[in-house]
């Protein structure tokens, strides 16, 4: 048995095309959605992520601008910038790239974002909307997970979903979205006893713990759907051999680059799972696609043209 591979790139491309259709329709009424990205200081990984987001905006015709306060900025400095962006009507979405420098209070900064422009879905008001099934902006990665399940025709209602990881960014909102879709949900974390036994009961297993290859075949019920949210860089040879021994393609990449990407799911899980998202090319592309979706959704909600996007005859997102 070999798992069906769920193609995140294809699903993300479909969503982007639907978003373009919405933007074209809005342009007829003189509206162009706008996204402001705030990147404080010079974190190399964050800079790569921001470039990807700005590039995606250009591809789907969203207006974007990047703000780069100095590494030495204070919490008050960044909040003042956020307040200015809150007041600008042409800016529909505000994204603060995390992590922030240590002297900045990230919670205060995120609280400063107008909930109507909170395209990351992190503001407590949007968290409350999600938990009470009211229209709002939903965190991009968990929303992308739901789109993968829906567009791959994987049943959710009545299924037992187990989430490994309880972060505010992925684990908790993913649990709420699955619960809202009528799954029975178990959330696991570092203090969960007998983790492999709990995971092996899942019909849908979402791995979002940030530990390379933690989920091995013993964690997975035969035929289960496994969604791998992890993105870990492997640089050590012993760790590479544990995960990819005998994989000639990955060995070539490792030899050339000195590193290779792996999720939280061990490659051997493909032998037992019924369906599996790859890393890279699984959940990752959906995160940016859903950011584009959220920016358009925020524009439509703010400008009084409905609370959801309807494309290809169905509403997408949450």
ZADO-1210 file (C-alpha; in nm, 4 decimals, padded with zeros to 6 digits):
<atoms>
<atom x="00.0000" y="00.0000" z="00.0000" code="UNK" pos="1"/>
<atom x="00.1239" y="00.3500" z="-00.0801" code="UNK" pos="2"/>
<atom x="-00.0469" y="00.6693" z="00.0303" code="UNK" pos="3"/>
<atom x="-00.2265" y="00.8964" z="-00.2122" code="UNK" pos="4"/>
<atom x="-00.0205" y="01.2158" z="-00.2253" code="UNK" pos="5"/>
<atom x="-00.2303" y="01.5303" z="-00.1774" code="UNK" pos="6"/>
<atom x="-00.0987" y="01.7955" z="-00.4150" code="UNK" pos="7"/>
<atom x="-00.0890" y="02.1239" z="-00.2225" code="UNK" pos="8"/>
<atom x="00.0614" y="02.3109" z="-00.5171" code="UNK" pos="9"/>
<atom x="-00.2337" y="02.2233" z="-00.7423" code="UNK" pos="10"/>
<atom x="-00.4924" y="02.3123" z="-00.4761" code="UNK" pos="11"/>
<atom x="-00.3158" y="02.6422" z="-00.3998" code="UNK" pos="12"/>
<atom x="-00.3071" y="02.7242" z="-00.7716" code="UNK" pos="13"/>
<atom x="-00.6824" y="02.6606" z="-00.7972" code="UNK" pos="14"/>
<atom x="-00.7516" y="02.8919" z="-00.5019" code="UNK" pos="15"/>
<atom x="-00.5307" y="03.1644" z="-00.6478" code="UNK" pos="16"/>
<atom x="-00.7226" y="03.1474" z="-00.9749" code="UNK" pos="17"/>
<atom x="-01.0506" y="03.1836" z="-00.7854" code="UNK" pos="18"/>
<atom x="-00.9067" y="03.4823" z="-00.5956" code="UNK" pos="19"/>
<atom x="-00.8008" y="03.6443" z="-00.9259" code="UNK" pos="20"/>
<atom x="-01.1588" y="03.6078" z="-01.0477" code="UNK" pos="21"/>
<atom x="-01.2846" y="03.7888" z="-00.7375" code="UNK" pos="22"/>
<atom x="-01.0272" y="04.0666" z="-00.7792" code="UNK" pos="23"/>
<atom x="-01.1235" y="04.1179" z="-01.1444" code="UNK" pos="24"/>
<atom x="-01.4889" y="04.1465" z="-01.0418" code="UNK" pos="25"/>
<atom x="-01.3989" y="04.3999" z="-00.7694" code="UNK" pos="26"/>
<atom x="-01.1900" y="04.6040" z="-01.0153" code="UNK" pos="27"/>
<atom x="-01.5049" y="04.6726" z="-01.2177" code="UNK" pos="28"/>
<atom x="-01.6318" y="04.8628" z="-00.9120" code="UNK" pos="29"/>
<atom x="-01.2999" y="05.0457" z="-00.8714" code="UNK" pos="30"/>
<atom x="-01.1813" y="04.8397" z="-00.5741" code="UNK" pos="31"/>
<atom x="-00.8339" y="04.6852" z="-00.5482" code="UNK" pos="32"/>
<atom x="-00.7556" y="04.4882" z="-00.2292" code="UNK" pos="33"/>
<atom x="-00.4433" y="04.6101" z="-00.0475" code="UNK" pos="34"/>
<atom x="-00.2028" y="04.4281" z="00.1859" code="UNK" pos="35"/>
<atom x="00.0639" y="04.5878" z="00.4073" code="UNK" pos="36"/>
<atom x="00.3433" y="04.3635" z="00.5358" code="UNK" pos="37"/>
<atom x="00.5444" y="04.4755" z="00.8388" code="UNK" pos="38"/>
<atom x="00.8911" y="04.3224" z="00.8789" code="UNK" pos="39"/>
<atom x="01.0952" y="04.4539" z="01.1715" code="UNK" pos="40"/>
<atom x="01.4725" y="04.4149" z="01.1435" code="UNK" pos="41"/>
<atom x="01.6642" y="04.1625" z="00.9344" code="UNK" pos="42"/>
<atom x="01.5664" y="03.8025" z="01.0018" code="UNK" pos="43"/>
<atom x="01.6851" y="03.6092" z="00.6894" code="UNK" pos="44"/>
<atom x="01.4088" y="03.3467" z="00.7070" code="UNK" pos="45"/>
<atom x="01.1422" y="03.6148" z="00.7570" code="UNK" pos="46"/>
<atom x="01.2790" y="03.8116" z="00.4616" code="UNK" pos="47"/>
<atom x="01.2379" y="03.5035" z="00.2393" code="UNK" pos="48"/>
<atom x="00.8785" y="03.4541" z="00.3592" code="UNK" pos="49"/>
<atom x="00.7933" y="03.8204" z="00.3015" code="UNK" pos="50"/>
<atom x="00.9376" y="03.8153" z="-00.0510" code="UNK" pos="51"/>
<atom x="00.7157" y="03.5166" z="-00.1277" code="UNK" pos="52"/>
<atom x="00.4081" y="03.6984" z="00.0028" code="UNK" pos="53"/>
<atom x="00.4814" y="04.0185" z="-00.1925" code="UNK" pos="54"/>
<atom x="00.5441" y="03.8136" z="-00.5093" code="UNK" pos="55"/>
<atom x="00.2132" y="03.6289" z="-00.4617" code="UNK" pos="56"/>
<atom x="00.0298" y="03.9636" z="-00.4262" code="UNK" pos="57"/>
<atom x="00.1692" y="04.0791" z="-00.7607" code="UNK" pos="58"/>
<atom x="00.0652" y="03.7519" z="-00.9265" code="UNK" pos="59"/>
<atom x="-00.2990" y="03.7802" z="-00.8151" code="UNK" pos="60"/>
<atom x="-00.3166" y="04.1626" z="-00.8614" code="UNK" pos="61"/>
<atom x="-00.3378" y="04.2612" z="-00.4944" code="UNK" pos="62"/>
<atom x="-00.1787" y="04.5973" z="-00.4142" code="UNK" pos="63"/>
<atom x="00.0982" y="04.5439" z="-00.1582" code="UNK" pos="64"/>
<atom x="00.3488" y="04.7496" z="00.0311" code="UNK" pos="65"/>
<atom x="00.6266" y="04.6506" z="00.2672" code="UNK" pos="66"/>
<atom x="00.7237" y="04.8377" z="00.5824" code="UNK" pos="67"/>
<atom x="01.0623" y="04.7669" z="00.7407" code="UNK" pos="68"/>
<atom x="01.1071" y="04.9379" z="01.0787" code="UNK" pos="69"/>
<atom x="01.4611" y="04.9232" z="01.2193" code="UNK" pos="70"/>
<atom x="01.5802" y="04.6296" z="01.4321" code="UNK" pos="71"/>
<atom x="01.6032" y="04.8758" z="01.7259" code="UNK" pos="72"/>
<atom x="01.2337" y="04.9784" z="01.7022" code="UNK" pos="73"/>
<atom x="01.0284" y="04.9802" z="02.0213" code="UNK" pos="74"/>
<atom x="00.6834" y="04.8351" z="02.0788" code="UNK" pos="75"/>
<atom x="00.5449" y="05.1911" z="02.0637" code="UNK" pos="76"/>
<atom x="00.7172" y="05.2537" z="01.7285" code="UNK" pos="77"/>
<atom x="00.5626" y="04.9468" z="01.5693" code="UNK" pos="78"/>
<atom x="00.2200" y="05.0103" z="01.7218" code="UNK" pos="79"/>
<atom x="00.2276" y="05.3648" z="01.5811" code="UNK" pos="80"/>
<atom x="00.2936" y="05.2229" z="01.2336" code="UNK" pos="81"/>
<atom x="00.0083" y="04.9720" z="01.2789" code="UNK" pos="82"/>
<atom x="-00.2286" y="05.2502" z="01.3858" code="UNK" pos="83"/>
<atom x="-00.1390" y="05.4473" z="01.0731" code="UNK" pos="84"/>
<atom x="-00.2113" y="05.1428" z="00.8547" code="UNK" pos="85"/>
<atom x="-00.5403" y="05.0870" z="01.0407" code="UNK" pos="86"/>
<atom x="-00.6527" y="05.4355" z="00.9344" code="UNK" pos="87"/>
<atom x="-00.5693" y="05.3937" z="00.5640" code="UNK" pos="88"/>
<atom x="-00.8747" y="05.2870" z="00.3679" code="UNK" pos="89"/>
<atom x="-00.6785" y="05.1429" z="00.0731" code="UNK" pos="90"/>
<atom x="-00.5109" y="04.8915" z="00.3088" code="UNK" pos="91"/>
<atom x="-00.7448" y="04.5967" z="00.3693" code="UNK" pos="92"/>
<atom x="-00.4978" y="04.3589" z="00.5314" code="UNK" pos="93"/>
<atom x="-00.2091" y="04.4050" z="00.7754" code="UNK" pos="94"/>
<atom x="00.0408" y="04.1249" z="00.8282" code="UNK" pos="95"/>
<atom x="00.3090" y="04.1489" z="01.0976" code="UNK" pos="96"/>
<atom x="00.5846" y="03.9007" z="01.0181" code="UNK" pos="97"/>
<atom x="00.6860" y="03.6988" z="01.3237" code="UNK" pos="98"/>
<atom x="00.9128" y="03.6594" z="01.5134" code="UNK" pos="99"/>
<atom x="00.9664" y="04.0186" z="01.6242" code="UNK" pos="100"/>
<atom x="01.2900" y="04.1376" z="01.7912" code="UNK" pos="101"/>
<atom x="01.3008" y="04.0448" z="02.1609" code="UNK" pos="102"/>
<atom x="01.2493" y="04.4013" z="02.2908" code="UNK" pos="103"/>
<atom x="00.9097" y="04.4239" z="02.1178" code="UNK" pos="104"/>
<atom x="00.5932" y="04.2947" z="02.2873" code="UNK" pos="105"/>
<atom x="00.4484" y="04.0808" z="02.0065" code="UNK" pos="106"/>
<atom x="00.1120" y="04.0394" z="02.1796" code="UNK" pos="107"/>
<atom x="00.0655" y="04.4158" z="02.2082" code="UNK" pos="108"/>
<atom x="00.1581" y="04.4622" z="01.8428" code="UNK" pos="109"/>
<atom x="-00.0864" y="04.1952" z="01.7245" code="UNK" pos="110"/>
<atom x="-00.3601" y="04.3428" z="01.9457" code="UNK" pos="111"/>
<atom x="-00.3010" y="04.6809" z="01.7783" code="UNK" pos="112"/>
<atom x="-00.4067" y="04.5466" z="01.4373" code="UNK" pos="113"/>
<atom x="-00.7664" y="04.6320" z="01.3450" code="UNK" pos="114"/>
<atom x="-00.9477" y="04.2937" z="01.3613" code="UNK" pos="115"/>
<atom x="-01.1122" y="04.3752" z="01.0257" code="UNK" pos="116"/>
<atom x="-00.7620" y="04.3923" z="00.8702" code="UNK" pos="117"/>
<atom x="-00.6152" y="04.0991" z="01.0657" code="UNK" pos="118"/>
<atom x="-00.5405" y="03.8710" z="00.7683" code="UNK" pos="119"/>
<atom x="-00.3390" y="03.6345" z="00.9913" code="UNK" pos="120"/>
<atom x="-00.6486" y="03.5719" z="01.2062" code="UNK" pos="121"/>
<atom x="-00.4487" y="03.6091" z="01.5298" code="UNK" pos="122"/>
<atom x="-00.6470" y="03.8906" z="01.6985" code="UNK" pos="123"/>
<atom x="-00.8530" y="03.7632" z="01.9971" code="UNK" pos="124"/>
<atom x="-01.1703" y="03.8989" z="01.8333" code="UNK" pos="125"/>
<atom x="-01.1165" y="03.6793" z="01.5270" code="UNK" pos="126"/>
<atom x="-01.0226" y="03.3852" z="01.7502" code="UNK" pos="127"/>
<atom x="-01.3565" y="03.4380" z="01.9258" code="UNK" pos="128"/>
<atom x="-01.5421" y="03.4587" z="01.5953" code="UNK" pos="129"/>
<atom x="-01.3879" y="03.1274" z="01.4887" code="UNK" pos="130"/>
<atom x="-01.4770" y="02.9549" z="01.8160" code="UNK" pos="131"/>
<atom x="-01.8387" y="03.0747" z="01.7946" code="UNK" pos="132"/>
<atom x="-01.8757" y="03.0125" z="01.4193" code="UNK" pos="133"/>
<atom x="-01.9201" y="03.3770" z="01.3239" code="UNK" pos="134"/>
<atom x="-01.7786" y="03.5289" z="01.0050" code="UNK" pos="135"/>
<atom x="-01.4215" y="03.6472" z="01.0527" code="UNK" pos="136"/>
<atom x="-01.0643" y="03.6022" z="00.9362" code="UNK" pos="137"/>
<atom x="-00.9148" y="03.2571" z="00.9981" code="UNK" pos="138"/>
<atom x="-00.5406" y="03.1776" z="01.0356" code="UNK" pos="139"/>
<atom x="-00.4001" y="03.0916" z="00.6934" code="UNK" pos="140"/>
<atom x="-00.2294" y="02.7573" z="00.7558" code="UNK" pos="141"/>
<atom x="-00.5235" y="02.5865" z="00.9338" code="UNK" pos="142"/>
<atom x="-00.7612" y="02.7291" z="00.6705" code="UNK" pos="143"/>
<atom x="-00.5338" y="02.5750" z="00.4074" code="UNK" pos="144"/>
<atom x="-00.5494" y="02.2385" z="00.5836" code="UNK" pos="145"/>
<atom x="-00.9292" y="02.2478" z="00.5600" code="UNK" pos="146"/>
<atom x="-00.9137" y="02.3350" z="00.1888" code="UNK" pos="147"/>
<atom x="-00.6838" y="02.0374" z="00.1251" code="UNK" pos="148"/>
<atom x="-00.9307" y="01.8048" z="00.2975" code="UNK" pos="149"/>
<atom x="-01.2355" y="01.9527" z="00.1233" code="UNK" pos="150"/>
<atom x="-01.0875" y="01.9669" z="-00.2256" code="UNK" pos="151"/>
<atom x="-00.9421" y="01.6161" z="-00.1926" code="UNK" pos="152"/>
<atom x="-01.2910" y="01.4840" z="-00.1053" code="UNK" pos="153"/>
<atom x="-01.1759" y="01.3561" z="00.2334" code="UNK" pos="154"/>
<atom x="-01.4712" y="01.3285" z="00.4735" code="UNK" pos="155"/>
<atom x="-01.4404" y="01.5275" z="00.7964" code="UNK" pos="156"/>
<atom x="-01.7834" y="01.5048" z="00.9643" code="UNK" pos="157"/>
<atom x="-01.7950" y="01.2177" z="01.2110" code="UNK" pos="158"/>
<atom x="-01.4237" y="01.1423" z="01.1738" code="UNK" pos="159"/>
<atom x="-01.1756" y="01.1348" z="01.4614" code="UNK" pos="160"/>
<atom x="-00.9159" y="01.4061" z="01.4028" code="UNK" pos="161"/>
<atom x="-00.6003" y="01.4127" z="01.6145" code="UNK" pos="162"/>
<atom x="-00.3790" y="01.7239" z="01.6130" code="UNK" pos="163"/>
<atom x="-00.0227" y="01.7043" z="01.7389" code="UNK" pos="164"/>
<atom x="00.0634" y="02.0577" z="01.8516" code="UNK" pos="165"/>
<atom x="-00.1321" y="02.3255" z="02.0354" code="UNK" pos="166"/>
<atom x="00.0097" y="02.6525" z="01.9009" code="UNK" pos="167"/>
<atom x="-00.2114" y="02.9586" z="01.8599" code="UNK" pos="168"/>
<atom x="-00.1008" y="02.9749" z="01.4947" code="UNK" pos="169"/>
<atom x="-00.1848" y="02.6193" z="01.3822" code="UNK" pos="170"/>
<atom x="-00.2879" y="02.3641" z="01.6449" code="UNK" pos="171"/>
<atom x="-00.5673" y="02.5472" z="01.8263" code="UNK" pos="172"/>
<atom x="-00.7354" y="02.7048" z="01.5205" code="UNK" pos="173"/>
<atom x="-00.7065" y="02.3758" z="01.3273" code="UNK" pos="174"/>
<atom x="-00.8835" y="02.2025" z="01.6153" code="UNK" pos="175"/>
<atom x="-01.1617" y="02.4618" z="01.6093" code="UNK" pos="176"/>
<atom x="-01.2063" y="02.4408" z="01.2305" code="UNK" pos="177"/>
<atom x="-01.2258" y="02.0604" z="01.2423" code="UNK" pos="178"/>
<atom x="-01.4689" y="02.0765" z="01.5348" code="UNK" pos="179"/>
<atom x="-01.6831" y="02.3270" z="01.3432" code="UNK" pos="180"/>
<atom x="-01.6816" y="02.0775" z="01.0526" code="UNK" pos="181"/>
<atom x="-01.8246" y="01.8120" z="01.2881" code="UNK" pos="182"/>
<atom x="-01.5111" y="01.6067" z="01.3475" code="UNK" pos="183"/>
<atom x="-01.4384" y="01.4606" z="01.6904" code="UNK" pos="184"/>
<atom x="-01.1134" y="01.6325" z="01.7864" code="UNK" pos="185"/>
<atom x="-00.8256" y="01.5361" z="02.0140" code="UNK" pos="186"/>
<atom x="-00.5390" y="01.7834" z="02.0669" code="UNK" pos="187"/>
<atom x="-00.2021" y="01.6387" z="02.1717" code="UNK" pos="188"/>
<atom x="00.1129" y="01.8139" z="02.2947" code="UNK" pos="189"/>
<atom x="00.4432" y="01.7592" z="02.4754" code="UNK" pos="190"/>
<atom x="00.2695" y="01.6417" z="02.7940" code="UNK" pos="191"/>
<atom x="00.0381" y="01.3908" z="02.6214" code="UNK" pos="192"/>
<atom x="00.0888" y="01.0383" z="02.7570" code="UNK" pos="193"/>
<atom x="00.1399" y="00.7530" z="02.5073" code="UNK" pos="194"/>
<atom x="00.1333" y="00.9855" z="02.2087" code="UNK" pos="195"/>
<atom x="00.1703" y="00.7127" z="01.9472" code="UNK" pos="196"/>
<atom x="-00.1357" y="00.5269" z="02.0833" code="UNK" pos="197"/>
<atom x="-00.3525" y="00.8409" z="02.0724" code="UNK" pos="198"/>
<atom x="-00.2370" y="00.9273" z="01.7204" code="UNK" pos="199"/>
<atom x="-00.2976" y="00.5730" z="01.5957" code="UNK" pos="200"/>
<atom x="-00.6712" y="00.6186" z="01.6646" code="UNK" pos="201"/>
<atom x="-00.6991" y="00.9079" z="01.4190" code="UNK" pos="202"/>
<atom x="-00.8879" y="00.9010" z="01.0904" code="UNK" pos="203"/>
<atom x="-00.7273" y="01.2419" z="01.0203" code="UNK" pos="204"/>
<atom x="-00.3878" y="01.3120" z="01.1773" code="UNK" pos="205"/>
<atom x="-00.2508" y="01.6690" z="01.1666" code="UNK" pos="206"/>
<atom x="00.1186" y="01.6954" z="01.2612" code="UNK" pos="207"/>
<atom x="00.2159" y="02.0480" z="01.3699" code="UNK" pos="208"/>
<atom x="00.4733" y="01.9993" z="01.6447" code="UNK" pos="209"/>
<atom x="00.7921" y="02.1211" z="01.4739" code="UNK" pos="210"/>
<atom x="01.0001" y="01.8048" z="01.5242" code="UNK" pos="211"/>
<atom x="01.1519" y="01.6370" z="01.2209" code="UNK" pos="212"/>
<atom x="01.0078" y="01.2953" z="01.1445" code="UNK" pos="213"/>
<atom x="00.8450" y="01.2526" z="01.4863" code="UNK" pos="214"/>
<atom x="00.5383" y="01.0801" z="01.3419" code="UNK" pos="215"/>
<atom x="00.6475" y="00.7306" z="01.2390" code="UNK" pos="216"/>
<atom x="00.4374" y="00.4446" z="01.1018" code="UNK" pos="217"/>
<atom x="00.3530" y="00.3310" z="01.4592" code="UNK" pos="218"/>
<atom x="00.1575" y="00.6581" z="01.5046" code="UNK" pos="219"/>
<atom x="-00.0660" y="00.6037" z="01.2029" code="UNK" pos="220"/>
<atom x="-00.3775" y="00.3924" z="01.1603" code="UNK" pos="221"/>
<atom x="-00.3672" y="00.2102" z="00.8252" code="UNK" pos="222"/>
<atom x="-00.5604" y="00.4157" z="00.5682" code="UNK" pos="223"/>
<atom x="-00.5641" y="00.7366" z="00.7750" code="UNK" pos="224"/>
<atom x="-00.5235" y="01.0809" z="00.6179" code="UNK" pos="225"/>
<atom x="-00.2040" y="01.2491" z="00.7417" code="UNK" pos="226"/>
<atom x="-00.1581" y="01.6266" z="00.7075" code="UNK" pos="227"/>
<atom x="00.2043" y="01.7302" z="00.7670" code="UNK" pos="228"/>
<atom x="00.2320" y="02.0965" z="00.8667" code="UNK" pos="229"/>
<atom x="00.5973" y="02.0702" z="00.9751" code="UNK" pos="230"/>
<atom x="00.8882" y="02.2290" z="00.7886" code="UNK" pos="231"/>
<atom x="01.2266" y="02.1310" z="00.9320" code="UNK" pos="232"/>
<atom x="01.5745" y="02.1672" z="00.7831" code="UNK" pos="233"/>
<atom x="01.8003" y="01.8639" z="00.8272" code="UNK" pos="234"/>
<atom x="02.1759" y="01.9337" z="00.8182" code="UNK" pos="235"/>
<atom x="02.3252" y="01.6413" z="01.0168" code="UNK" pos="236"/>
<atom x="02.4182" y="01.3176" z="00.8416" code="UNK" pos="237"/>
<atom x="02.2887" y="01.0865" z="01.1169" code="UNK" pos="238"/>
<atom x="01.9493" y="01.2582" z="01.1160" code="UNK" pos="239"/>
<atom x="01.9431" y="01.2423" z="00.7364" code="UNK" pos="240"/>
<atom x="02.0133" y="00.8669" z="00.7426" code="UNK" pos="241"/>
<atom x="01.7361" y="00.8123" z="01.0019" code="UNK" pos="242"/>
<atom x="01.4835" y="00.9745" z="00.7726" code="UNK" pos="243"/>
<atom x="01.6014" y="00.9202" z="00.4166" code="UNK" pos="244"/>
<atom x="01.8375" y="00.6237" z="00.4038" code="UNK" pos="245"/>
<atom x="01.8175" y="00.4707" z="00.0555" code="UNK" pos="246"/>
<atom x="01.6378" y="00.7693" z="-00.1011" code="UNK" pos="247"/>
<atom x="01.8781" y="00.8472" z="-00.3867" code="UNK" pos="248"/>
<atom x="01.6981" y="01.1674" z="-00.4929" code="UNK" pos="249"/>
<atom x="01.7133" y="01.3167" z="-00.1431" code="UNK" pos="250"/>
<atom x="02.0737" y="01.1971" z="-00.1021" code="UNK" pos="251"/>
<atom x="02.1681" y="01.3939" z="-00.4139" code="UNK" pos="252"/>
<atom x="01.9972" y="01.7069" z="-00.2779" code="UNK" pos="253"/>
<atom x="02.1643" y="01.6641" z="00.0608" code="UNK" pos="254"/>
<atom x="02.5045" y="01.6195" z="-00.0998" code="UNK" pos="255"/>
<atom x="02.4638" y="01.9340" z="-00.3138" code="UNK" pos="256"/>
<atom x="02.3006" y="02.1673" z="-00.0595" code="UNK" pos="257"/>
<atom x="02.4171" y="02.0258" z="00.2722" code="UNK" pos="258"/>
<atom x="02.0587" y="02.0263" z="00.3924" code="UNK" pos="259"/>
<atom x="01.7161" y="01.8891" z="00.3076" code="UNK" pos="260"/>
<atom x="01.3617" y="01.9754" z="00.4149" code="UNK" pos="261"/>
<atom x="01.1419" y="01.7295" z="00.6019" code="UNK" pos="262"/>
<atom x="00.8100" y="01.7619" z="00.7793" code="UNK" pos="263"/>
<atom x="00.7025" y="01.6305" z="01.1173" code="UNK" pos="264"/>
<atom x="00.6066" y="01.3031" z="00.9489" code="UNK" pos="265"/>
<atom x="00.8635" y="01.0303" z="00.8781" code="UNK" pos="266"/>
<atom x="00.8717" y="00.9301" z="00.5074" code="UNK" pos="267"/>
<atom x="00.7901" y="00.5687" z="00.6044" code="UNK" pos="268"/>
<atom x="00.4342" y="00.6821" z="00.6903" code="UNK" pos="269"/>
<atom x="00.3602" y="00.6793" z="00.3150" code="UNK" pos="270"/>
<atom x="00.3549" y="00.2992" z="00.3423" code="UNK" pos="271"/>
<atom x="00.0598" y="00.2955" z="00.5852" code="UNK" pos="272"/>
<atom x="-00.1391" y="00.6174" z="00.5368" code="UNK" pos="273"/>
<atom x="-00.4295" y="00.6338" z="00.2954" code="UNK" pos="274"/>
<atom x="-00.3492" y="00.9948" z="00.1986" code="UNK" pos="275"/>
<atom x="-00.0547" y="01.2192" z="00.2832" code="UNK" pos="276"/>
<atom x="00.0621" y="01.5760" z="00.2216" code="UNK" pos="277"/>
<atom x="00.4261" y="01.5965" z="00.1052" code="UNK" pos="278"/>
<atom x="00.6959" y="01.8329" z="00.2363" code="UNK" pos="279"/>
<atom x="00.7640" y="02.0484" z="00.0460" code="UNK" pos="280"/>
<atom x="00.4601" y="02.0949" z="-00.1788" code="UNK" pos="281"/>
<atom x="00.1817" y="02.0120" z="00.0654" code="UNK" pos="282"/>
<atom x="00.0467" y="02.2564" z="00.3237" code="UNK" pos="283"/>
<atom x="00.3112" y="02.5252" z="00.2549" code="UNK" pos="284"/>
<atom x="00.1699" y="02.6578" z="-00.0749" code="UNK" pos="285"/>
<atom x="-00.1769" y="02.6766" z="00.0834" code="UNK" pos="286"/>
<atom x="-00.0579" y="02.9170" z="00.3530" code="UNK" pos="287"/>
<atom x="00.0205" y="03.1933" z="00.1022" code="UNK" pos="288"/>
<atom x="-00.2853" y="03.1125" z="-00.1117" code="UNK" pos="289"/>
<atom x="-00.5085" y="03.1564" z="00.1937" code="UNK" pos="290"/>
<atom x="-00.3332" y="03.4832" z="00.2800" code="UNK" pos="291"/>
<atom x="-00.4345" y="03.6104" z="-00.0643" code="UNK" pos="292"/>
<atom x="-00.7863" y="03.4794" z="-00.0009" code="UNK" pos="293"/>
<atom x="-00.8024" y="03.6485" z="00.3419" code="UNK" pos="294"/>
<atom x="-00.6895" y="03.9831" z="00.1972" code="UNK" pos="295"/>
<atom x="-00.9703" y="03.9745" z="-00.0575" code="UNK" pos="296"/>
<atom x="-01.2176" y="03.8547" z="00.2046" code="UNK" pos="297"/>
<atom x="-01.1165" y="04.1444" z="00.4330" code="UNK" pos="298"/>
<atom x="-01.1679" y="04.3887" z="00.1459" code="UNK" pos="299"/>
<atom x="-01.5146" y="04.2499" z="00.0739" code="UNK" pos="300"/>
<atom x="-01.6178" y="04.2488" z="00.4407" code="UNK" pos="301"/>
<atom x="-01.4849" y="04.6017" z="00.5027" code="UNK" pos="302"/>
<atom x="-01.6379" y="04.7456" z="00.1874" code="UNK" pos="303"/>
<atom x="-01.9789" y="04.5913" z="00.2372" code="UNK" pos="304"/>
<atom x="-01.9839" y="04.3419" z="-00.0489" code="UNK" pos="305"/>
<atom x="-02.0470" y="04.0200" z="00.1373" code="UNK" pos="306"/>
<atom x="-01.8706" y="03.8015" z="00.3889" code="UNK" pos="307"/>
<atom x="-01.7353" y="03.5228" z="00.1730" code="UNK" pos="308"/>
<atom x="-01.5817" y="03.4639" z="-00.1623" code="UNK" pos="309"/>
<atom x="-01.7845" y="03.2589" z="-00.4030" code="UNK" pos="310"/>
<atom x="-01.5894" y="03.0977" z="-00.6830" code="UNK" pos="311"/>
<atom x="-01.6615" y="02.7978" z="-00.9005" code="UNK" pos="312"/>
<atom x="-02.0059" y="02.7822" z="-00.7453" code="UNK" pos="313"/>
<atom x="-01.8966" y="02.7307" z="-00.3868" code="UNK" pos="314"/>
<atom x="-01.7835" y="02.9394" z="-00.0918" code="UNK" pos="315"/>
<atom x="-01.4257" y="02.8839" z="00.0141" code="UNK" pos="316"/>
<atom x="-01.2545" y="02.9426" z="00.3429" code="UNK" pos="317"/>
<atom x="-01.4111" y="02.9992" z="00.6809" code="UNK" pos="318"/>
</atoms>
